[in-house]
Amino acid sequence: MKASDSGGASTQAQQCCKNCRFFNGEPAVLEASIPGLRVMGSAYSAVVHNDGLCARHDRYLSGTYHCGDFQAR
């Protein structure tokens, strides 16, 4: 996954992962999905900021990324 080079900045911002139906950044979901995360800290902390899980690509990533599989919520 990487930022696309096509499209305007506002389109990229609107189509970023945090606005995609496949993205889940809920702290409880992150803690349940990543064994040992609570040992390192917490998914409720500022460290994860806008990170989350992509159900489409089965990846942990930043909500600011985007890809060609974006689908609005």
C-alpha positions as CSV (number, residue, x, y, z in Angstrom):
1,M,0.0,0.0,0.0
2,K,1.3,3.4,-0.8
3,A,0.0,6.8,-1.5
4,S,-1.2,7.2,-5.1
5,D,0.5,9.7,-7.4
6,S,-2.7,10.5,-9.3
7,G,-5.5,12.8,-8.2
8,G,-5.6,16.0,-6.3
9,A,-4.7,16.3,-2.6
10,S,-8.3,16.8,-1.5
11,T,-9.3,13.5,-3.3
12,Q,-6.5,11.7,-1.7
13,A,-7.5,13.0,1.7
14,Q,-11.1,11.9,1.2
15,Q,-10.1,8.5,-0.1
16,C,-7.6,7.7,2.7
17,C,-7.9,4.5,4.6
18,K,-9.5,6.0,7.7
19,N,-12.6,6.8,5.5
20,C,-12.7,3.3,3.8
21,R,-15.2,0.6,4.7
22,F,-12.4,-1.9,5.1
23,F,-10.6,0.1,7.8
24,N,-11.1,-0.4,11.5
25,G,-9.3,1.8,14.0
26,E,-11.3,1.0,17.1
27,P,-8.9,0.5,20.0
28,A,-10.8,-2.6,21.3
29,V,-10.6,-4.2,17.9
30,L,-6.8,-3.5,17.6
31,E,-6.1,-4.9,21.1
32,A,-8.2,-8.1,20.3
33,S,-6.5,-8.5,16.9
34,I,-2.9,-8.0,17.9
35,P,-1.7,-10.3,20.6
36,G,0.6,-8.7,23.1
37,L,-0.3,-5.1,22.1
38,R,-1.4,-4.3,25.6
39,V,2.0,-5.4,27.0
40,M,3.6,-2.6,24.8
41,G,1.1,0.0,25.8
42,S,-2.5,0.4,24.7
43,A,-4.5,0.9,21.5
44,Y,-6.2,3.7,23.4
45,S,-2.9,5.7,23.5
46,A,-1.8,8.5,21.2
47,V,0.9,6.2,19.7
48,V,-1.6,4.5,17.4
49,H,-3.1,8.0,16.5
50,N,-5.2,7.1,13.4
51,D,-3.8,3.7,12.7
52,G,-6.0,0.7,12.2
53,L,-6.5,-2.6,10.5
54,C,-7.4,-3.1,6.8
55,A,-9.7,-6.1,6.4
56,R,-9.2,-6.0,2.6
57,H,-5.4,-6.4,2.8
58,D,-5.1,-7.9,6.3
59,R,-2.6,-5.2,7.4
60,Y,-2.0,-2.8,10.2
61,L,-1.5,0.7,8.7
62,S,-1.9,4.4,9.1
63,G,-5.3,5.9,8.3
64,T,-3.6,8.4,6.0
65,Y,-2.6,5.7,3.5
66,H,-4.8,5.0,0.5
67,C,-5.0,2.4,-2.3
68,G,-7.0,1.5,-5.4
69,D,-9.3,-0.7,-3.4
70,F,-10.8,2.2,-1.5
71,Q,-14.6,2.0,-0.8
72,A,-16.3,4.8,1.0
73,R,-18.1,3.9,4.3
